[in-house]
Amino acid sequence: MKSLAADPAVPGAFYVGTAQGGVYRSVDGGRSWSAPAGGAPFPGYAVTALTPDPSDPGTVWAGLTGIVRGGLLARSDDAARSWSVVKRWDEEAGARVVAVAVRHRRRTIVVGGDRGLEISVDDGLSWRPSVPPLDPGAGISFVAFHPARPDTLYTGSYRHPFRSTDLGRTWKRIAVGMVEDTQVFALDFLGSDPDDIWAATCGWVYRSRDGGGTWVRYRDGLTDRRTQAVRHDPANPQRVLAGTTGGLFESTDGGKSFRRLSQELVVNTLTFDPRDPSVLLVGTETDGVLRSEDGGRTLRESNVGLAEARVSAVAQTASGTVVVARAADGGSGGLWRLDPRTGEAFRLASTPPSTVRALLASGERLLAGTPDGLFVSDGPDAPFSRVLGDGVLGLTAGDGRAFAATETGVFASRDGGRSWERMGSLRRRVDAVLWSRVPGTDRATAAAVVAGRTVWWNGRDWGLEAFPADAPRKLSGGFGRPRVTRYGTPEPFGVDIDAARSSLVFRDGDAGEDLALALPERGLAVAGWAGNPRLPSGLYIATIGRGLFRYVPSGEAPRAAVRPPGELDGKEAGAPARLPVPPDSLRSRLP
């Protein structure tokens, strides 16, 4: 979660922006979230700033930073249901931060990014540049209006904060008391005295009692120096919360000492409920949103409806239990067991010691591939044990065997994953292994992807052709006959993603023709799959950044929604397929 804001004009309304271009709204104080239909409104951008308009309830401004390059300033007039782009930057991140205020009964918008600030007093129709005396190569890291003096602006670069008292026409560096290379991420103004300011910086926290003229640093008890958010308690000015890259900390003595409130996690932003200071929302890097009803002293995940999870793998056992791998720190990471019949979900008691890259089910047995090797469990409730020491990048099955792509070649198992043997002489990193139909034939074999090229298992070793030179084969080539090429593209059984068309093809050797389905959203990064779209239980696809999706054939609705607790809660987010396929639905059930 990259940005988080409360709407002061609407009770219980909050907005959260994500690294995947999603914007979600809560109307129940952050207990649950909803997003516009159709997925993330800004794919390819991170939502680095969200600012509710102080003069127009329901209007929200968003600053977006391109994942590769560029930036956007966007505006919503219907509480984040739809958006329009106000300003675009093709190369630089021009709106990494956004501030909005009312001056002389007119809305004033300030954006900041790679090359300084831009200011508009006519709703974004025209802009004037404002460039503080930044160091070479430094960009803007925050911008804020003084709460009581809207002509006064504060901003910060990758080195020191600045203040302007004439709406950005002139600037003064305000760093007395700060370490020379201090980067400021955010300011927090005391409600009863706006000249009493706390600053979150790359070197702990600072406090100024004179509007930024001088600063005093506080750090006792903070285990991580990089503090990305700081907030004073609206009910107790002596109580200060600091969100760091190591967790959430509290001071009850005006910053003289801090103590830990949370587990180790990366805190990006903190927001109190403007109408109820006991409610605090915490935006984190990998654990979604945390919510507190006692000012942050106790925290619980509050991610119902959020769909930004990094689900790295999914598998379905013979009994129908679905297991997903969640790539995240904290309580939301690890392996989760889902029962589609009841909707129950539980974090598995046993999980491999590192991130699960791939999952495969063999009966009730689970195979989990990780950077530290391959682990096997006799079932979702059984412990895992390591059976292969090489780092695993992918798993597949075919012809009664399981195959593992590893850092040192391909291994195969004929006993459901208990024992493994190397296949052939290949001893290089294998990015993926597929059980594939050989192009131009009706035969199947294993294919391995090595440094962008496909090699085939010919029964003896890996090579460019899928058959040994002396093996009998059908005639190929000639008029009306397909030719088996030396560089044929694999046609894997199961799910084959066509990213260019935002679609997938499902191949099942026993079911005849291939089945084409539209992906539920464009640009999905599919990490794994399980199931069969022709069966009532459906097909699951795991994605990086958009969670878990489930395809259910038409007329075969699930008996219960798959709704795991906490961060794994999801929502209905699919749409009818747009390719020429049966009118089935693809449903998102797990973020």
C-alpha positions in Angstrom: 0.0 0.0 0.0 1.7 3.2 -1.2 -0.9 5.8 -0.1 -3.7 6.1 2.4 -6.0 9.0 3.1 -9.2 9.8 5.1 -11.9 11.9 3.7 -12.6 14.5 6.4 -16.0 15.4 4.9 -17.5 11.9 4.8 -17.7 9.8 8.0 -15.9 6.5 7.8 -14.5 7.1 4.3 -10.9 6.2 3.5 -9.0 5.7 0.3 -5.9 3.5 -0.3 -3.6 3.4 -3.3 -1.4 0.5 -4.3 1.8 -0.3 -6.1 -0.2 -2.0 -8.8 -2.3 1.0 -9.8 -5.3 0.2 -7.7 -7.4 2.6 -5.8 -9.8 1.3 -3.2 -12.5 3.0 -1.0 -13.8 2.1 2.4 -17.1 3.5 3.8 -17.1 1.6 7.1 -14.0 3.1 8.7 -11.5 0.8 7.0 -13.1 -2.5 7.8 -13.7 -3.4 4.2 -12.7 -2.0 0.8 -14.2 -1.8 -2.7 -12.7 -1.0 -6.1 -14.1 0.2 -9.4 -15.2 -2.6 -11.8 -12.6 -3.7 -14.3 -9.6 -4.0 -12.0 -6.8 -1.5 -11.3 -7.6 1.9 -12.9 -3.9 2.7 -13.5 -2.0 -0.4 -14.5 1.7 0.3 -15.0 1.6 3.0 -12.3 2.0 3.1 -8.5 -0.5 5.3 -6.7 2.0 7.3 -4.6 -0.4 10.0 -3.4 -4.1 10.3 -2.7 -5.6 13.6 -1.5 -9.4 14.1 -0.9 -10.4 17.6 -2.1 -11.1 19.8 1.0 -13.7 21.9 -0.9 -15.7 19.2 -2.7 -16.7 16.0 -0.9 -16.3 12.9 -3.2 -13.5 14.5 -5.2 -10.2 12.8 -4.9 -6.8 13.6 -6.5 -4.3 10.9 -7.2 -0.6 11.2 -8.0 0.8 8.3 -10.0 4.4 7.3 -10.7 5.1 5.1 -13.7 6.7 1.7 -12.8 9.1 2.2 -15.7 8.9 6.0 -16.3 6.4 8.8 -16.5 3.7 10.0 -14.2 0.0 11.1 -14.0 -2.2 13.4 -12.1 -5.7 12.0 -12.0 -9.0 13.2 -10.6 -12.2 11.4 -9.5 -15.4 13.3 -8.9 -17.4 10.2 -7.8 -15.4 8.9 -4.8 -12.9 6.9 -6.8 -15.4 5.0 -8.9 -14.1 6.6 -12.2 -11.1 8.7 -13.0 -9.9 11.3 -15.6 -6.3 12.3 -16.3 -5.6 15.9 -15.5 -1.9 16.1 -16.5 0.6 13.6 -17.9 4.3 13.4 -17.9 5.8 11.0 -20.5 9.3 10.7 -19.0 9.6 12.0 -15.4 7.5 11.3 -12.4 5.8 14.7 -12.1 3.2 13.9 -9.5 4.9 11.7 -7.0 3.2 13.9 -4.3 0.0 16.0 -4.3 -1.4 18.7 -2.0 -4.7 20.5 -2.4 -5.9 23.5 -0.4 -8.5 26.3 -0.7 -7.1 29.8 -1.0 -9.3 32.9 -1.3 -12.2 30.6 -2.1 -10.3 29.0 -5.0 -8.8 25.5 -5.2 -5.0 25.3 -5.4 -3.3 22.2 -6.5 0.4 21.4 -6.0 2.2 18.4 -7.5 5.9 17.4 -7.0 8.2 15.0 -8.6 11.6 14.5 -10.4 12.0 18.2 -11.5 10.5 20.2 -8.7 6.9 21.4 -8.2 4.1 22.7 -10.4 1.2 24.8 -9.1 -2.3 25.3 -10.5 -5.0 27.7 -9.3 -7.5 26.9 -12.1 -8.3 23.2 -11.5 -5.3 22.0 -13.6 -6.0 24.0 -16.8 -2.7 25.8 -16.4 0.5 25.3 -14.4 3.5 27.3 -13.3 6.7 25.7 -12.2 8.2 26.2 -8.7 11.7 24.8 -8.1 13.2 25.0 -4.6 17.0 25.2 -4.5 17.4 21.4 -4.9 20.7 19.7 -5.0 21.7 18.3 -8.4 19.6 15.1 -9.2 17.4 15.6 -6.2 13.6 15.3 -6.6 10.6 16.1 -4.5 9.6 13.6 -1.7 6.7 15.4 0.0 4.6 18.6 -0.2 2.2 20.1 2.3 0.2 23.3 2.9 0.4 25.0 6.3 -3.0 24.2 7.8 -3.6 27.8 9.0 -1.7 29.8 6.3 -2.5 28.4 2.8 0.1 30.6 1.1 2.8 28.8 3.0 4.1 25.6 1.4 6.5 23.0 2.8 8.3 20.6 0.5 11.3 18.2 0.8 13.9 16.7 -1.5 16.2 13.8 -1.1 18.2 16.3 1.0 16.5 18.7 3.4 13.1 20.4 3.6 12.1 23.8 2.3 9.5 26.4 3.1 7.8 29.1 0.9 5.6 31.8 2.3 4.4 33.1 -1.2 3.0 30.0 -2.7 6.2 28.7 -4.2 7.6 31.8 -5.8 10.6 31.9 -3.4 12.0 29.2 -1.1 14.1 28.9 2.0 16.0 25.8 3.1 14.8 24.9 6.7 17.3 22.4 8.0 18.8 23.9 11.2 19.4 20.9 13.5 19.1 18.3 10.8 21.8 16.0 9.7 23.4 17.1 6.4 21.9 14.4 4.2 18.4 14.2 5.8 15.6 13.2 3.4 12.1 14.2 4.6 9.2 11.9 3.7 6.3 13.5 5.5 5.2 16.2 7.9 2.6 16.1 10.6 1.1 19.4 12.0 -0.2 19.5 15.5 -3.9 20.4 15.4 -3.8 22.9 18.3 -0.6 24.6 17.1 0.2 24.1 13.4 3.7 25.5 13.9 4.5 22.4 16.0 5.6 20.0 13.3 6.9 16.4 13.3 9.0 15.2 10.4 9.5 11.6 9.2 12.9 11.2 7.7 15.5 8.8 6.5 17.3 9.4 9.9 14.6 8.8 12.5 12.1 11.6 13.4 12.5 15.4 14.0 10.3 17.9 15.8 10.1 21.7 15.2 8.2 24.0 17.5 8.7 27.1 15.3 7.2 26.2 12.0 10.3 24.5 10.7 12.9 27.1 11.8 14.8 24.7 14.0 14.6 20.9 14.5 15.4 18.4 17.2 16.0 14.7 16.4 14.4 11.9 18.4 15.5 8.2 18.0 15.7 6.4 21.3 13.9 3.0 21.0 13.5 3.2 17.2 15.3 0.1 15.8 15.2 1.3 12.2 16.3 4.8 11.2 14.2 5.0 8.0 10.9 6.5 9.2 8.4 6.9 6.4 5.4 8.2 8.4 4.8 10.0 11.7 1.6 11.1 13.4 0.7 12.6 16.7 -2.3 11.2 18.5 -5.2 13.7 18.0 -6.4 12.8 21.5 -3.0 13.2 23.2 -0.3 15.5 21.7 2.4 13.9 23.8 1.8 10.6 22.1 3.6 10.1 18.8 3.5 7.2 16.3 6.4 6.5 14.0 6.0 4.1 11.0 9.4 2.7 10.0 10.8 0.1 7.7 10.9 -2.1 10.8 7.4 -1.6 12.1 5.2 0.8 14.1 6.5 2.5 17.2 4.9 4.6 19.9 6.2 7.4 22.2 4.1 8.6 25.1 6.6 11.3 26.3 6.8 13.6 23.3 9.4 11.6 21.4 12.0 11.1 24.1 11.6 7.3 23.9 9.8 4.9 21.7 8.6 1.3 22.0 7.5 -1.2 19.4 3.8 -1.7 18.8 3.8 -4.1 15.8 5.7 -7.0 14.4 8.5 -6.4 12.0 7.0 -5.0 8.8 7.4 -2.0 6.5 5.1 0.9 7.3 4.4 3.3 4.4 1.7 5.5 5.8 -0.4 6.3 8.9 -3.9 7.8 9.0 -6.2 8.5 12.0 -10.0 8.7 11.5 -10.8 12.4 11.6 -14.0 11.8 13.6 -12.8 9.0 15.8 -9.1 9.3 16.9 -9.2 5.8 18.4 -9.3 4.4 14.9 -5.9 4.2 13.1 -5.2 2.7 9.7 -1.6 1.6 8.8 -0.6 1.1 5.2 2.2 -1.5 4.8 4.4 -2.6 2.0 3.4 -6.3 2.0 0.7 -6.9 4.7 -2.0 -4.6 3.2 -3.8 -2.4 5.7 -3.7 -2.8 9.5 -6.5 -1.3 11.6 -6.6 -0.4 15.2 -9.5 0.7 17.4 -7.3 1.8 20.3 -5.0 4.3 18.6 -2.5 1.7 17.4 -1.8 -0.2 20.6 -3.3 -3.4 19.0 -3.5 -4.0 15.3 -5.4 -6.4 13.0 -5.3 -6.9 9.3 -8.2 -5.2 7.6 -8.0 -6.2 3.9 -11.5 -7.4 3.0 -12.0 -6.5 -0.6 -8.4 -5.6 -1.4 -7.0 -7.6 -4.4 -3.3 -6.8 -4.6 -1.8 -9.9 -3.2 1.2 -11.6 -4.6 -0.1 -15.2 -5.0 2.9 -17.0 -6.3 1.4 -20.5 -6.7 -1.8 -22.6 -6.4 -2.5 -26.3 -6.2 -5.6 -28.4 -5.8 -5.6 -31.8 -4.1 -7.5 -34.9 -5.2 -10.2 -34.2 -2.6 -10.7 -30.6 -3.9 -8.8 -28.6 -1.3 -7.1 -25.6 -2.7 -3.7 -24.4 -1.4 -2.2 -21.1 -2.3 1.2 -19.6 -1.7 1.1 -16.0 -0.5 4.4 -14.1 -1.1 4.4 -11.6 1.8 5.9 -11.0 5.2 4.1 -11.4 8.4 0.9 -13.3 9.1 -0.5 -13.0 5.6 2.4 -14.8 4.0 3.1 -18.6 3.6 0.6 -21.3 2.6 -3.1 -21.1 2.9 -5.7 -23.9 2.6 -9.0 -23.0 1.0 -12.1 -25.2 0.9 -14.3 -24.1 -2.0 -17.3 -26.1 -0.6 -17.4 -24.1 2.7 -15.4 -21.0 2.0 -13.2 -21.6 5.0 -9.5 -20.7 4.8 -6.7 -21.3 7.2 -2.9 -20.6 7.2 -1.1 -23.9 7.2 0.7 -24.7 10.4 3.6 -26.0 8.4 5.2 -24.2 5.6 8.6 -24.3 3.9 11.2 -21.8 5.3 11.3 -19.5 2.2 9.0 -18.1 -0.5 7.1 -20.8 -2.4 7.6 -20.3 -6.1 5.7 -23.4 -7.3 3.1 -25.8 -6.0 2.0 -29.2 -7.3 -0.5 -31.7 -5.9 0.0 -35.5 -6.2 -3.2 -37.0 -4.8 -3.3 -35.4 -1.3 0.4 -34.8 -1.2 1.8 -31.3 -1.8 5.1 -30.5 -3.5 6.4 -27.0 -2.8 9.3 -25.5 -4.8 11.4 -22.8 -3.1 14.8 -21.1 -3.5 16.0 -23.4 -0.8 14.9 -26.6 -2.5 11.9 -28.9 -2.9 9.7 -29.7 0.0 7.0 -32.4 0.3 4.1 -32.8 2.6 1.7 -35.8 2.9 -1.2 -33.4 3.0 -2.2 -29.8 3.8 -2.1 -30.5 7.5 1.1 -32.5 7.5 4.6 -31.1 8.0 7.0 -30.5 5.1 10.3 -32.1 4.6 13.0 -31.3 2.1 13.6 -33.9 -0.6 15.7 -31.9 -3.1 18.4 -29.3 -2.2 18.5 -27.4 -5.5 16.5 -24.2 -5.8 13.3 -24.8 -7.6 11.8 -22.5 -10.2 8.9 -24.5 -11.5 6.9 -27.8 -11.2 4.7 -29.7 -13.6 3.3 -33.2 -14.1 2.7 -35.6 -17.1 2.7 -39.2 -18.0 2.5 -40.3 -14.3 5.6 -38.3 -13.4 6.4 -35.0 -11.6 9.1 -32.7 -13.0 11.0 -29.9 -11.2 12.9 -27.1 -13.0 15.8 -26.1 -10.8 19.0 -24.0 -10.7 21.0 -27.0 -11.9 18.7 -28.8 -14.4 15.5 -30.9 -14.5 14.6 -33.6 -12.0 11.8 -36.2 -12.3 9.9 -38.3 -9.8 7.8 -41.4 -10.4 6.6 -41.9 -6.8 4.6 -38.7 -6.2 7.6 -36.6 -5.1 9.3 -38.9 -2.5 12.4 -39.5 -4.6 14.0 -37.6 -7.5 16.5 -38.3 -10.2 18.2 -36.0 -12.7 17.0 -36.0 -16.3 19.9 -36.1 -18.8 23.1 -34.1 -18.9 21.5 -30.6 -18.5 23.2 -28.9 -15.6 22.2 -25.3 -16.1 19.4 -23.0 -14.6 16.0 -24.1 -16.1 13.5 -21.3 -15.9 10.5 -23.6 -16.5 9.6 -27.1 -17.3 6.4 -28.0 -19.3 4.6 -31.2 -20.2 3.9 -30.3 -23.8 2.4 -31.5 -27.0 5.2 -31.6 -29.7 4.2 -29.2 -32.5 3.0 -30.9 -35.6 2.4 -34.3 -33.8 0.1 -36.0 -31.4 2.9 -36.9 -29.0 3.8 -35.3 -25.7 7.0 -35.0 -23.8 8.8 -32.6 -21.4 10.1 -29.3 -22.6 12.5 -27.1 -20.6 13.1 -23.4 -21.0 16.8 -22.5 -20.7 18.0 -18.9 -21.3 15.0 -18.1 -23.4 15.3 -21.2 -25.7 13.2 -24.4 -25.5 14.9 -27.8 -25.4 13.0 -31.1 -25.5 13.3 -34.4 -23.7 13.8 -37.1 -26.4 13.7 -40.0 -24.0 17.5 -40.0 -23.6 18.6 -36.4 -23.1 17.7 -32.8 -23.9 18.0 -31.5 -27.4 16.5 -29.2 -30.0 14.3 -32.1 -31.3 11.7 -34.0 -29.3 12.7 -37.4 -30.9 16.1 -39.3 -30.9 17.7 -39.4 -34.4 17.1 -43.1 -34.8 13.5 -43.2 -33.3 10.6 -44.1 -35.6 8.3 -41.2 -36.2 5.5 -40.2 -38.5 6.4 -38.6 -41.8 6.5 -34.8 -41.7 6.7 -32.1 -44.3 5.5 -32.5 -47.9 2.3 -31.3 -49.3 -0.4 -31.1 -46.7 1.8 -32.5 -43.9 3.0 -30.5 -40.9 6.7 -30.4 -40.3 8.3 -31.0 -36.9 10.6 -28.0 -36.7 13.9 -27.9 -34.7 12.7 -24.9 -32.8 9.0 -25.6 -32.3 7.1 -23.6 -29.7 5.8 -25.8 -26.9 2.1 -26.4 -26.6 1.9 -27.2 -22.9 -1.0 -29.1 -21.4 -3.0 -27.2 -18.9 -2.9 -23.4 -19.0 -1.0 -21.6 -21.7 -1.0 -17.8 -21.3 -1.2 -15.5 -24.4 -0.2 -12.2 -22.8 -0.6 -10.2 -26.0 -4.3 -11.1 -26.2 -4.9 -11.2 -22.5 -6.2 -14.7 -22.8 -5.4 -18.3 -22.0 -5.7 -21.6 -23.7 -6.5 -24.8 -21.7 -5.3 -28.0 -23.3 -6.4 -31.4 -22.0 -5.4 -34.4 -24.0 -8.5 -36.3 -23.0 -11.0 -33.6 -23.8 -10.6 -32.9 -27.5 -10.3 -29.3 -28.7 -8.5 -26.7 -26.8 -10.5 -24.2 -24.7 -9.8 -20.5 -25.1 -10.8 -18.1 -22.2 -10.3 -14.4 -21.7 -8.3 -13.3 -18.7 -10.4 -11.2 -16.3 -8.0 -8.2 -16.5 -5.4 -7.0 -19.0 -1.8 -7.2 -18.0 -2.1 -10.0 -15.4 1.1 -11.6 -14.3 0.1 -15.2 -14.0 2.3 -17.2 -11.7 0.5 -20.6 -11.6 -2.7 -22.5 -12.1 -4.7 -25.5 -10.8 -7.9 -27.3 -11.7 -9.8 -27.7 -14.9 -12.2 -25.2 -16.5 -14.4 -28.0 -17.9 -15.2 -29.4 -14.4 -17.6 -28.0 -11.9 -14.8 -27.2 -9.5 -13.4 -24.8 -12.0 -9.9 -23.4 -12.8 -7.8 -21.3 -10.4 -5.0 -18.9 -11.6 -2.5 -17.3 -9.2 -1.3 -13.8 -10.1 1.5 -11.5 -8.9 -0.2 -8.4 -7.6 -3.9 -9.2 -8.3 -4.4 -12.3 -6.1 -6.3 -15.5 -7.0 -9.0 -15.8 -9.7 -11.4 -18.6 -10.1 -13.2 -19.6 -13.4 -16.5 -21.4 -12.9 -18.3 -23.0 -15.9 -21.7 -21.6 -16.7 -24.4 -23.2 -14.6 -21.9 -24.5 -12.1 -21.8 -21.8 -9.3 -19.7 -22.7 -6.3 -21.5 -23.8 -3.2 -19.9 -21.1 -1.1 -17.7 -18.1 -1.9 -14.0 -18.7 -1.2 -13.5 -16.0 1.5 -10.5 -16.5 3.6 -10.0 -14.3 6.7 -7.9 -11.2 7.1 -5.8 -10.1 4.1 -7.0 -13.0 2.1 -10.6 -11.8 1.9 -11.7 -11.1 -1.7 -14.6 -9.9 -3.7 -16.4 -10.6 -6.9 -14.3 -8.9 -9.6 -14.7 -10.8 -12.8 -16.5 -10.2 -16.1 -17.9 -12.3 -18.8 -15.2 -13.6 -21.2 -14.8 -11.4 -24.3 -13.3 -14.1 -26.5 -15.5 -16.3 -28.6 -16.0 -18.8 -25.8 -19.1 -20.1 -23.9 -20.7 -17.4 -21.6 -18.9 -18.5 -18.5 -17.6 -16.3 -15.7 -14.2 -15.8 -14.3 -14.4 -14.8 -10.7 -11.8 -13.3 -8.3 -12.2 -14.7 -4.8 -8.8 -14.2 -3.3 -6.7 -11.0 -3.3 
